[in-house]
Amino acid sequence: YTNDVLNVEGNDLDTAPRRMASAQLLWQPRTASSVEVEWRHTGPYFLNAQNTRRYDGHKLINVRWREQLSETFYIGARLINLEDRSYAERADFAFGNERYFIGEPRSVYGEIGFRFD
């Protein structure tokens, strides 16, 4: 590939969005505690080299919390896909069909962390 996102026919490169972005907002109410809100954007892209099939892209919001309980121990939680949007981690066109590799629905994860020196 070159730095040009157009292929030889002048079409956009398939499965390659022109825009991907994220922004994070971090709040620390105390030194040992943090809350982060993340916005992720994947722009639209074509699924095939002919640029006749297209994925519209998606936007997601994720939330993370972490509490440092001691110098070596923390707990936390992650809420992924806050709005429970349907989206594709990856989409393409193969074997005559559009293929969508579905993204994760709203999910919550707990974390426990230890640091060993």
Secondary structure as GFF3:
##gff-version 3
##sequence-region A 1 117
A	DSSP	beta_strand	20	30	.	.	.	ID=ss1
A	DSSP	beta_strand	33	42	.	.	.	ID=ss2
A	DSSP	beta_strand	45	46	.	.	.	ID=ss3
A	DSSP	beta_strand	54	55	.	.	.	ID=ss4
A	DSSP	beta_strand	58	68	.	.	.	ID=ss5
A	DSSP	beta_strand	73	80	.	.	.	ID=ss6
A	DSSP	beta_strand	88	94	.	.	.	ID=ss7
A	DSSP	beta_strand	97	102	.	.	.	ID=ss8
A	DSSP	beta_strand	107	114	.	.	.	ID=ss9
###
